[in-house]
Amino acid sequence: MPLKQSKQVAAGAPVPSLRAANETFSVTGDYTIKTGDASGDIIELGGVPANSTVIDVIIHHDGIGGTVDAGLLSGDYAKKDNARTCGQEFGAALATASAGIVRLAKNTNAVAPSASEQGWGVKLLAAPTVGKVIRATLLVVPQGF
């Protein structure tokens, strides 16, 4: 499964640093479907800051086609490695055939904060439509809040 990266990850945008004990932080990623993108491809949309808890995921899309799984990626954040996998911590088989918004579909209380940055994104479960855009925002708070 080829790994794709949002324009933010590809450009080397850093993962936000959690500076205040009670602030909510957002991490946004954009990706435009390209010729050759296929079912099974994984799109890394951004990074989850170390020692943070995910509280929401919002996926805006142009109707990229079919469904996606949304979750944490294995391996090192921003590392281009086709062996990386995408979990379903945020949702499984989320509908993205028609333009719309998909929200967090699972309770993330069971997702333990990590001491290091982690990638997050989606796995395409159907052939996507070229030129369509997926834009997602991850909301996190510092661990323990």
KEDRENDREN-256235 format. One record per residue: residue in one letter; x, y, z of N, C-alpha, C, O, CB in turn. Coordinates in steps of 0.1 Angstrom, whole numbers, plus 2048, in hexadecimal, padded with zeros to 3 digits. Glycine has a CB too. Example, Ala and Ser with C-alpha at 12.3 -4.5 7.8 and 13.67 -1.06 7.14 Angstrom:
BEGIN
A8847C784E87B7D384E8847DF84E88E7DF8558717D385A S8807EA8478897F584788180084F88680B85088D7FA839 
% end
This chain:
BEGIN
M8087F480080080080080980C80080F80F80A7F780080C P8098147F58118207F580C82A7FF80082C8018108267E7 L81683180581383B80F81384880881D84C80181D83B81B K80985080A80885E80580986781180786381C7FB8607FC Q80C87480E80D87E81980688B81680688F80A81B88081D S7FF8918207F989D81D8038A881A80F8A681C7F18A282A K7FF8B38158088BD8118108C281D81B8C781C8018C980A Q80A8C28298108C783581B8BD8398268C283C8068C8840 V8198B08398238A683D82E8A683283A8A683681C89883E A82B8A68268358A681B83E8B381C84A8B281882E8A680D A8388BE8208408CA8228498CB82E8508D48308378D6821 G8478C183784F8C08438498C984F8508CD85885D8C4841 A83C8CC84E8368D48588378CD8668348C18678278D7855 P83C8D487083E8CD87D8318CA8848278D18818478D6886 V8318C088C8258BD8958248C889F82E8CC8A58268AF89B P8188CD8A28178D88AC81D8D38BA81B8C78BE8098DC8AE S8228DC8C18278DA8CF81C8DE8D88168E88D78348E18D2 L81A8D58E280F8D88EC8158E18F681D8DD8FF80A8CB8F3 R8128EE8F58188F88FE8108FB90A8168FF9148199058F6 A8048F990B7FC8FD9167F48F191B7EF8E89137F2909913 A7F28F09287EC8E492E7DE8E292A7D98D692C7EE8E493C N7D68EC9267C88EA9237C48EE9167B88F09137C08F192E E7CD8F190D7C98F58FF7C68E98F67CB8DE8F77D58FD8F9 T7BC8EC8ED7B98E28E37C18E68D67C28F28D37A98E28DF F7C88DC8D07D08DF8C47CA8D88B87C48CD8BA7DE8DA8C7 S7CB8DE8AD7C78D78A07D28D58977DC8DC8967BC8E0899 V7D18CA8907DB8C68867D38C38797CB8BA8797E48B988A T7D58CB86E7CE8C98627D78C48577E28C88567C78D785E G7D18BB84F7D88B68437CF8B78377C38B48387DC8A8846 D7D58BA82B7CE8BA81F7D48B18157E18B08147CD8C9819 Y7CC8AA80D7D28A18037C88A17F77BC8A07F87D4893808 T7CE8A37EB7C68A37DE7C98957D87D48927D57C98AF7D5 I7BE88E7D47C08817CE7C68827C17C288B7B87B287A7CD K7D187A7BE7D887B7B27D686E7A97D28647AE7E787C7B5 T7D986F79D7D98647947E28597997EE85C79D7DD868785 G7DE84D79A7E68427A07E283F7AE7E68347B37F484579F D7DC8487B57D78457C37CD83A7C27C483A7B97D28527CA A7CD8307CB7C48257CA7BF8207D77C48247E27CC8197C3 S7B68177D77B18107E37BC80A7EA7C58037E37A58067DF G7BD80B7F77C88057FF7D380F8027DB80D80B7CE7FA7F7 D7D381B7FB7DD8257FD7DA82B80B7CF82D80F7DE82F7F2 I7E582F8127E483681E7E984581D7F38478167EC82F82A I7E184E8227E485C8227E78618307DF8618387D986581B E7F48658327F886B83F7F487983F7F9881837807869842 L7EB87D8477E588B8477EC8948517EC8A084F7D788A84A G7F388F85B7FA8978657FF88F8708008838707F08A186A G80489687A80A8908868028938937FD89E895818895887 V80188989B7FB88A8A880788E8B28118878B37F487D8AD P80689A8B981089E8C28138938CD80988D8D180D8AB8C8 A81F8928D18228898DC81B88D8E98188998EB83288A8DF N8178838F08108858FD80388D8FC80089690481A88D907 S7FC88A8F27EF8918F07E48868EE7E687B8EB7EF89A8E3 T7D788B8F07CC8828EF7C38888E47C08948E47C48828FD V7BF87F8DB7B78838CF7A88848D57A387B8DB7B78788C4 I7A28908D27948928D678A8938CA77E8918CC79389F8DE D78F8958BE7868958B378E8958A679A8998A577D8A28B3 V78789089B78D89088E78289488577688F88679288188A I78489E87C77A8A38737808A186578B8A78627778B2876 I77989A85C77E89884E77489E84576989A84478088884B H7798A983E7728AF8337768A98267838A78247748BF834 H76D8A681D7728A08107688A480575D8A7807772891812 D76E8A37F97668A77ED75F89B7E775A89B7DC7708AC7E2 G75D8907EF7588847E976387C7E276287B7D674C8877DF I76D8787EA7798727E47768647DF77E85E7D77848717EE G76A85E7E27668517DE7678467E87718457EF76F84D7D2 G75D83E7E975D8337F275E83680175783F80676882A7EF T76782F80876883081777783181A77F82D81276182581E V77983582778783682C78783183A77D83284178D84482B D79282B83F79582984D79D8358517A583A84A79C81B84F A79B83985E7A28448637A98408717A283B879799851865 G7B68438727BC83F87F7CB84387F7D084B8777BB831881 L7D283D8887E084088A7E88378807E482C87D7E483D898 L7F383D87C7FC83587380782F87B80C83488480283F868 S80B82387681781C87C82482387882382B86E81780D878 G82E82087E83B82687A83E83487E83683A88683D82586B D84883A87A84C84787E84585287684285086A85B84987C Y84185C87D83986787684186D86B84E86F86C836872881 A83B86F86084087685484A86D84C850872842847883857 K84D86185085685884984F85283E84584B83F85C84D853 K85585483284F84E82685383F82585E83B821854855819 D84A83782A84C82882B83F82182783582282E851824839 N83F81A81C83381481782F80882082480381E83580F809 A83780482A8337FA83382A7FF83E8257F784683F7F3839 R82980C83F82081284A81280E84880D80C83D82282184B T80A80D8537FC8098527F48148597F981C8617FA7FB859 C7E78138577DE81D85D7D38158657CD80C8607D7825852 G7D28198717C881387A7BA8188787B882086F7CC815889 Q7B18148817A381988079F81F88D79381F89179A80C87D E7A88258947A582B8A179B8368A17938388AA7B28318A7 F79983D89579084889478384488C77984B88D79785488D G78483988577883587D77C82B87378782B86D771841877 A77282287077481886676A81985B75E81B85E77480986C A76E81884F76581884375C82584475082484275C80C842 L76283184675B83D84675784183875F84082F76484884D A74A84583674584882974B85582374A860829736849829 T75185481875786081175386080275A8677FA766860813 A7498597FE7458597F073F8667EC74286B7E073B84E7EE S73786C7F47318797F17378847F973B8828057218797F3 A7398907F473F89B7FB73889D80872C89C80A73E8A87F3 G7418A081373B8A28207458A382B7518A5828731897823 I7418A08377498A184374789484A73C89084D7468AD84B V75288E84F75288285775988686476388B864759876850 R75288286F75888587C75D87888375B86D87E74D88B886 L76487A88D76A86F89575E86589875486889C76F8748A3 A76185889475784E8957598448A175083B8A3756846888 K7648468A876783D8B376B8458BF7708508BE7728338AF N76983F8CB76D8458D777C8438D87818388D776683E8E4 T78484E8DA79284D8DA79884C8E87A484C8E97988598D3 N7908498F279584890079F83C9017A883C90978A846909 A79D8328F87A68268F97B38288F17BC8208F279F81A8F3 V7B58348EA7C18378E37CB83D8ED7C98498F07BE8408D7 A7D58368F17DE83B8FB7E78468F47EC8448E97E7830900 P7EA8518FB7F385B8F68018548F480584B8FC7F4867900 S8088598EB8168548E882085E8EC81E86A8EC8178518D9 A82C8598F18378628F583E8688E98468718EA84185A8FD S83A8648DD84086A8D183586D8C782A8698C884A8608CA E8398758BD82F8798B382B86D8AB8338648A88358848A9 Q81E86D8A681986289E81286889280D87389380F8598A6 G81386188780B86587B7FD86187C7F985788381285F86F W7F48688767E68648757E18678677E68708607DD86C87F G7D78608637D28628557C78588527BF85485B7DD86084C V7C58568457BB84D8407C08438367CB8448307B0855839 K7B98388357BC82D82C7B082D8227A582C8267BE81F832 L7B382E8157A882E80B7A381F8097AB8168077AE8337FD L79681D80A79181080978A80E7FC7848037F978780D814 A78A8187F37858167E678D81F7DC7948287E177581A7E5 A78B81D7CF7928267C678E8347C77828377C67908217B7 P79783D7CA79384B7CC7928537BE79684E7B479E8527D4 T78B85E7BF7898677B37948717B27968797BB77B86E7B4 V79B8717A77A687A7A57A28897A679788C7A17AD878797 G7AA8917AC7A789F7AD79F8A37BA79E8AF7BD7A08A47A1 K7998997C079189C7CC79A89F7D87A589A7D87878917CF V7958A77E279D8AB7ED7988A57FA78C8A47FC79E8BA7EE I7A18A080279E89C8107A58A58197B28A78187A188D813 R79E8AB8227A48B582C79F8B083A7938AF83C7A18C4829 A7A98AE8437A58A88507AB8B085B7B78B58597A889A851 T7A48B28667A98B98727A88AF87E79E8AA8817A28C6874 L7B38AE8857B48A68917B58B089C7BD8B989C7C189C890 L7AD8AE8A77AD8B68B37B38AE8BE7AE8A38C179F8BC8B6 V7BD8B48C57C38AD8D07C48B68DC7C48C38DB7D18A88CC V7C58B08E87C88B88F47D48B18FB7D78A58F87BC8B88FE P7DB8B89037E78B290B7E28A69137D68A69187EE8BC914 Q7EA89C9147E789091B7E18939297E689B9307F388791D G7D688C92D7D088D93A7C589793B7C08999457DB891943 F7C289E92F7B78A89307AB8A49277A18AB9267BC8B592B 
% end
